Amino acid sequence: MEDHRTIIGVIGSGSLPFTELSVPLGIWLAEKGFDLINGGGQGVMAEVAKGFVQVENRKGRVIGIIPSLEHYTTSDQRAGYQPPPGYPNAFSDIVIRTHLPFVGPEGKETASRNHIIILSSDLIIALPGSAGTRTEIELAIEYGKPLIVISQDGEWDEFAQDAILVHNVQAAVEQLMEWMREE
């Protein structure tokens, strides 16, 4: 039986890639043998996965947790299931399609895949984002998950009491390695 590999959840903007943060982080996570879990969409989700999959002979996998386009409540509606446009991105190795439509500011609702992403992660790294990322950060705090927040321009400074706050990928990597030593 295979040993458990650590699953790192990376959360951030679904529209803006923040390539200077996302790609180096994805490469580093893959080189260290972690698995990566995220929302399987565009922006940070795609860019971190893109960096991750470019590492040759990597051991880890990219797991994309995909929302549904709509709240399908009947069997006829379920027969027409679709993910939102742009989901899944081309870099997810394992695609988990859900029936959960809520995203963005509704990300803490029970019908949001954000709960799966957070609960399935051993540690969360938050990159810049907006309302959806904020709900994921809040869920990570509420569920008591280890959380490293990259607040490059102060956008997440309000979470400094509940998370490890850093300003770049190198500092995030250092904090992740410290967490690994303590585990």
C-alpha positions as CSV (number, residue, x, y, z in Angstrom):
1,M,0.0,0.0,0.0
2,E,1.3,3.5,-0.9
3,D,2.1,5.9,1.8
4,H,-0.1,9.0,2.1
5,R,1.2,11.9,0.1
6,T,0.5,15.3,1.5
7,I,-2.2,17.2,-0.4
8,I,-1.7,20.9,-0.7
9,G,-4.7,23.0,-1.5
10,V,-3.9,26.1,-3.6
11,I,-6.7,28.7,-3.8
12,G,-6.8,32.1,-5.5
13,S,-8.4,34.1,-8.3
14,G,-10.5,32.2,-10.8
15,S,-9.8,34.8,-13.5
16,L,-6.4,36.3,-12.9
17,P,-3.4,33.9,-13.2
18,F,-0.9,35.7,-11.0
19,T,1.7,33.8,-13.0
20,E,4.7,35.1,-11.1
21,L,3.3,33.4,-8.0
22,S,1.3,30.5,-9.4
23,V,3.8,28.8,-11.7
24,P,6.8,28.8,-9.4
25,L,4.6,27.5,-6.6
26,G,3.2,24.7,-8.8
27,I,6.7,23.7,-9.9
28,W,8.0,23.6,-6.4
29,L,5.1,21.5,-5.1
30,A,5.5,19.0,-7.9
31,E,9.3,18.8,-7.4
32,K,8.7,18.0,-3.7
33,G,6.2,15.2,-4.4
34,F,3.1,16.8,-3.1
35,D,-0.4,16.3,-4.6
36,L,-2.2,19.5,-5.6
37,I,-5.9,20.1,-5.1
38,N,-7.8,23.1,-6.4
39,G,-11.0,24.2,-8.0
40,G,-10.0,23.0,-11.5
41,G,-10.9,26.2,-13.2
42,Q,-9.0,29.1,-14.8
43,G,-6.8,31.9,-13.3
44,V,-4.6,30.8,-10.4
45,M,-6.1,27.3,-10.5
46,A,-4.9,26.7,-14.0
47,E,-1.6,28.5,-13.7
48,V,-0.5,26.6,-10.5
49,A,-1.5,23.3,-12.1
50,K,0.3,24.3,-15.4
51,G,3.5,24.8,-13.4
52,F,2.9,21.6,-11.5
53,V,2.4,19.4,-14.6
54,Q,5.5,20.7,-16.4
55,V,7.7,18.9,-13.9
56,E,9.0,15.6,-15.5
57,N,8.7,12.4,-13.5
58,R,6.6,14.0,-10.8
59,K,5.0,11.7,-8.3
60,G,2.0,14.0,-7.3
61,R,-1.2,14.5,-9.1
62,V,-3.4,17.6,-9.8
63,I,-6.9,17.1,-8.4
64,G,-9.5,19.4,-9.7
65,I,-12.8,19.7,-7.9
66,I,-15.3,21.0,-10.4
67,P,-18.6,22.9,-9.7
68,S,-21.8,22.3,-11.6
69,L,-23.2,25.0,-13.9
70,E,-26.6,24.9,-12.2
71,H,-28.3,23.5,-9.2
72,Y,-29.7,20.3,-10.7
73,T,-32.6,19.1,-8.6
74,T,-34.5,16.7,-10.9
75,S,-33.5,13.6,-12.8
76,D,-34.2,15.4,-16.1
77,Q,-31.9,18.3,-15.1
78,R,-29.2,15.9,-13.9
79,A,-29.3,14.2,-17.3
80,G,-28.1,17.5,-18.7
81,Y,-25.3,18.1,-16.2
82,Q,-22.6,20.5,-17.3
83,P,-19.7,22.2,-15.6
84,P,-19.3,25.9,-16.0
85,P,-17.4,27.2,-19.0
86,G,-13.6,26.9,-18.5
87,Y,-14.0,23.8,-16.2
88,P,-12.1,21.6,-16.0
89,N,-8.8,23.2,-17.0
90,A,-6.4,21.2,-19.2
91,F,-4.0,20.6,-16.4
92,S,-6.1,18.5,-13.9
93,D,-4.9,14.8,-13.7
94,I,-7.9,13.8,-11.6
95,V,-11.2,15.6,-12.3
96,I,-13.9,15.3,-9.7
97,R,-17.2,16.7,-11.0
98,T,-19.6,17.7,-8.3
99,H,-23.3,18.7,-8.2
100,L,-22.3,21.8,-6.2
101,P,-23.0,25.0,-8.1
102,F,-22.1,27.7,-5.6
103,V,-18.9,29.7,-6.2
104,G,-17.6,33.2,-5.5
105,P,-19.3,35.0,-2.6
106,E,-21.6,31.9,-2.1
107,G,-18.5,29.8,-1.5
108,K,-19.3,29.1,2.1
109,E,-22.7,27.7,1.4
110,T,-23.2,24.0,1.8
111,A,-23.7,23.6,-1.9
112,S,-20.2,24.8,-2.7
113,R,-17.3,22.6,-3.7
114,N,-15.0,24.8,-1.6
115,H,-15.8,22.6,1.4
116,I,-14.4,19.6,-0.4
117,I,-11.2,21.4,-1.5
118,I,-10.5,22.7,2.1
119,L,-11.4,19.5,3.9
120,S,-9.4,17.3,1.5
121,S,-6.2,19.5,1.9
122,D,-3.6,18.8,4.5
123,L,-2.5,22.5,4.2
124,I,-3.9,25.4,2.3
125,I,-1.9,28.1,0.4
126,A,-3.9,31.2,-0.6
127,L,-2.8,33.4,-3.4
128,P,-4.4,36.7,-4.4
129,G,-8.1,36.5,-5.4
130,S,-11.5,38.0,-4.6
131,A,-14.8,36.9,-3.0
132,G,-14.4,33.2,-3.8
133,T,-10.9,33.1,-2.4
134,R,-12.0,35.0,0.7
135,T,-14.7,32.3,1.4
136,E,-12.1,29.5,1.0
137,I,-9.7,31.3,3.4
138,E,-12.6,31.7,5.9
139,L,-13.5,28.0,5.5
140,A,-9.9,27.0,6.1
141,I,-9.9,29.0,9.3
142,E,-13.2,27.6,10.4
143,Y,-12.2,24.0,9.8
144,G,-8.9,24.6,11.6
145,K,-6.7,23.8,8.6
146,P,-3.1,25.0,8.4
147,L,-3.1,28.1,6.2
148,I,-0.4,30.1,4.5
149,V,-1.6,33.3,2.9
150,I,0.4,35.1,0.3
151,S,-0.6,38.7,0.7
152,Q,1.6,40.2,-1.9
153,D,0.0,43.7,-1.8
154,G,-1.7,43.5,1.6
155,E,-4.9,42.1,0.2
156,W,-5.2,39.4,2.9
157,D,-3.5,41.2,5.8
158,E,-6.7,41.0,7.8
159,F,-6.1,37.3,8.2
160,A,-2.7,37.7,9.9
161,Q,-4.1,36.5,13.3
162,D,-5.5,33.3,11.9
163,A,-3.0,32.3,9.2
164,I,0.7,32.5,8.4
165,L,1.0,35.7,6.4
166,V,3.8,36.0,3.8
167,H,4.4,38.3,0.9
168,N,6.0,36.0,-1.7
169,V,6.3,32.3,-2.9
170,Q,9.8,31.8,-1.3
171,A,8.4,32.7,2.1
172,A,5.4,30.5,1.6
173,V,7.7,27.6,0.7
174,E,9.8,28.2,3.8
175,Q,6.7,28.2,6.0
176,L,5.5,25.0,4.3
177,M,8.8,23.3,5.0
178,E,8.6,24.4,8.6
179,W,5.1,22.9,8.9
180,M,6.4,19.6,7.3
181,R,9.1,19.4,9.9
182,E,6.6,19.8,12.7
183,E,4.2,17.1,11.3
